[in-house]
Amino acid sequence: MRRTRTSFYKKVAGVVLSGAVVFGAYGIAGIATPAANAAQSTAAKLTSEQQKMALDTLMSFYKPALEGHFPTDSAVGSFVVGKTTRDEVLKAIGKAEQPRATASGFDVYHAEMGHPGYALAYNDKNILQEIRYFGTNVERETNIGGMTMSMLKQHWFAPSSTNAISNTKQIKWTYIRGDYKLEFIFNSTANLDHINLKRHSK
């Protein structure tokens, strides 16, 4: 898929700090904002159709993660963690609107016109080591904005591990998928901030 800078992504709230990307309603250091409070109540107001669309999006991550990639219908669906090079990514989808500031930082591709936002990080050999999914800005409730802890537990069962993220109010739910893992970063029980895909260290 060839990405053009004028038609694919638009700004989504994001900050790059010390090689880590911090997105979403909590911003820097887990400080809640009015957007965070609004997001927490969104899931309770979804229609059945919106809930189904959010669930369909959630389920689309399950099988592809076993092979180290995101859903094939996504902009980054052909990229495999641990295999795809940065040069291959740039050739396929172009330069990020927010390029990494350091070698260990993230190339951030902003959400635009219903297309989700992503952030990609590489190792010292420029091999893809992590993909982050931030959902869309438009109709967000039909994808990441409609995913809750209860939905995840109901359909994926209990996570392999749960951890509080230091210096924030976020909780990380990790699901091991073969040689890979999906990390769901929640701001609250009904406010999913983003999803990470990484290799699983055994």
Buried (B, 14 or more C-beta within 10 A) or exposed (E): EEBEEEEBBBEBBBEBEEEEBBBBBBBEEBEBEEBBEEBBEBBEEBEEEBBEBBBEBBEBBBEBBEBBBBBEEBBBBBBBBBEBBBEBBBEBBBEBBBEBEEEBBBBBBBBBEEBBBBBBBBEEEBBBBBBBBBBBBEEBBBBBBBBBBEBBEEEBEEBEEEEEBEEBBBBBBBBBBEBBBBBBBBBBEBBBBBBBBBBBEE
